[in-house]
Amino acid sequence: MKTPLRYQVTHYDCGTATFINALMYLFEREEIPQEVVEYVTMVTGDRNLGLAGMHQGTSGKALAFLSSWCNDYVSDKGFPVRSQALLGEEEVSLREGSPLLEGIRSGAVAAVECCLGADHYVLVTGVDDTYVYLWDPYYDTWPMHELSVPVVGVRLDWDHPHEYNRVVERWVLEEPAGTPYSLNAKVRNLSARDNAGLALVNISLEVRSTAELRQIMNRLASVPSVTEVSRSGK
């Protein structure tokens, strides 16, 4: 049985909620291993240092690491999921032919870091010629957090709890950094299902050593990125 997508419980666990929502969207409840959920919870929130003023949520590095871990988990446990990362402004785009757009059209879902007053993760679950359909884990009755006016190009949708709660015009996501739901933030992460053939762009997350992982982490800190997770064997 599919369960409704979840909301974050604090101001800082949007990354945790979004990565788990990717799995919830792609899999039946009975198919999701408990240890995967536990590991996601453990790895995310790495920017929360437990000090006053130091709660900053989940880094792109953490989701990139989860991407690699998911691929390793597939080979070890047979869980039919694939996770991949896209990097760079050309790849992290909804322009025709971009890996991000083609991935979503092929059945992927994207855990994307966007602009929403601060760095924020949402799950993109669908796209058509006019709209992007996404799940924002921050529960709110307005299309922009803590503002009392609607945001142009964004509307709430409460009728699809298993798929999306925001319908956003495509041009909105291509707006400059700082615009609500703009993709022009530092880091993006994507998740997908089904053997969609989604390939890593510009970087490999087939990590074979701690040193290699450190190099990948350092590189991710300086460029836009997307992590893709896909379900295989369906």
N, C-alpha and C positions, 0 to 999 in steps of 0.2 A: 504494500500500500504506500502511495506517495503521501507525505505529510506536508502541510503548509510551510512555506519558508519562514524563517525565524527573524526576530528583531534582536538588535544588540541590547544588552542590559545595562551598560554604562555608556559614557561618552567616548570610550576608548577601545571598545572591542568590535569595531566594525569589520576589521580584517578577519578576526576569528569567525564572526557570524557569516561573512561573505564566503569564505572558503568552505565552511560547513554547508552553506546554502547551495554551493556548486554541487556538492555530493548529493544533497537532498533533491535537487532538481534532476539530476542524472539517474539516480537509483531509487528503487523501492526501499522503504525503511528496513525491511528484513535483509536487504542485500549489503547494507553498510556495516563494515566491521567496527565494533566498539573501539578497538585499539587505534583505528584511523582517527576517529573523533577525538580520542584522548591525546593523540600525538599532535593534532592540529591545535588543540587548546594549549598544549605545553609550549609549542614553538612560537605561536603568535603572541602579540602583546610584548614583544621584546624591547620596545622603546619605553615601556613603563618601568621606571627605576625605583618606584616605591618612595620617592622623595617629593616633597611639596613642589608643585609646579613642573614635575618631570614626567607626567603621564602624557605620552604621545602616541600610544597605540602600537601598530604593527608596521615594521619596515618592509620595504620591497625585498630586502635581503632574506627576511624570514620566509616570505612566500616563495621566493626562488628556491630556497633550501627545501621547502615542502614539495615543490615541483619535482626536484630530484629524488626526494625520499619516496614520493608516490610511485615513480618509475621503478625504483628498487623494490618497493613493496609488491608491485605487480609480478616481478620475476621471482620473488621469494614465496609469495602466498597465492598467486594466481588471481588476485582481485582485478577485474577487467577495467582498469582505468589507466589513462595516459596523461601525463602532465608535461607541459612544455612552456618555454618562455620566448617572448618576442621582445626585441629591444630596438630602440631608435624611433624617432618621430615619424619616419616614413612607414614603419610597420605598425606603430600604435596610432592608427588612423582608420577612419571609416571611408576613406577614398576608395573608389573602385579599384579592384586588384590588390588591395592591401591584405596581408596575411590575417589581420584581425577580422576584417569584414568577411573574407572567404571562410575563415574558421567558424564564425558564428552562423553563416549560411549553411555550413556543413553539419551543424548540430552541436557546435561548441557553445559553451557559456564562458563569459569573460569576467573574472574578478578584477575590476579596474579601479585603480586609484585616480580619483577625479578631484576637482576643486569644489568645495562646498563650505566656504568660509575658512576651512582648514583642510588638510589632507584627509581624504575620506574614501573608503572602499564601497563600491556597489557591484552588483552582479548583473551583467548584460546577458539577457536570455534570448533576445530575438531582435531582428532588424528587418525593415522593409524599405521601400523607396522613399518613404516620408518620415518614418518614426523609428526610434530605438526603444525597446522594451526592457526595463531594468527593474531590479529589486533593490530598493534603498533600505538597509537594515535599521536606519534611524527613524523610529516611529514619530510621525508628525502629521498634523492635519493640514499643513500648508506645503506647497511644493518647494519651499525654501526654509530651512531651519531658522527659527528665531527671528523671522521677518514677518511683518503683518500684511504684506502685499504679495500677490501671486507673481511668479516668475514667468516671463514671456517664453513660450515654447515648451512649457512643462505642465503636465496635469497629473493629478492623483488618480489612481485606479484601485478600487477596493474589491473588484469583482474577480480577480485572478490570483488568489492567495498561494497557488502552487507555481506561479510563473513570474508575475511582475506586479509592482504597485506604483510605478511611474511610467508614463508615456511621454517621451521626450523627442521633439523634432530634431532631426539629424544635424542640422546646422548648429544647434546649441553645443553639441559635443566637440565641435571644431573651433569654438570661440577661443579667444586668448585666455591665458592662464588667469585665474581669479574669477572667471565667469562661472556661475553655478552649473555643475555637471560637465564642465569642460574637461576634455582628456589631456589638456596641455599642462599636466602636473609632472612631477619628477619620475614617478614610477607607476607602472600599470601591471596588472596580473590577470591572466585569462584561464578559464577552465572549460573543458569540452568532453563530449562523450561520443562513442561509436568510432570505429576506425576511420576517422575523417582525414587521415593523412596530414595532420597539422605538424609542421616541422619547426624546429627551433630556428630563429633568425639571428645571425651575427654571433651567437654564443652557444656553446654546448653545455648542458647541465648533466651530462654523463660523468658525474664526479667520481674519480677513482682514488683520490688522496686528499688529505687535509690541506696540503699546500695548494692543490688545484682549486678546492672549494674556496680558499681564502682569496685567490686571484679572481675568481668569479664574483665573490662578494664585493671586492674592491671596485670591480668594473661596474657592477650594478648600482653602486652608490652614486655614479656620475652620469648615467644616461637613462632616458625613459625606457621602460620595459613592460612586458606583458607575460604572464605565466599562463600556459594553456594546460588544462587537464581534460583528457578525453576518455570516454568509456569505449573499450574494445570488445569485439566478439558479439556485437548485437547487430 
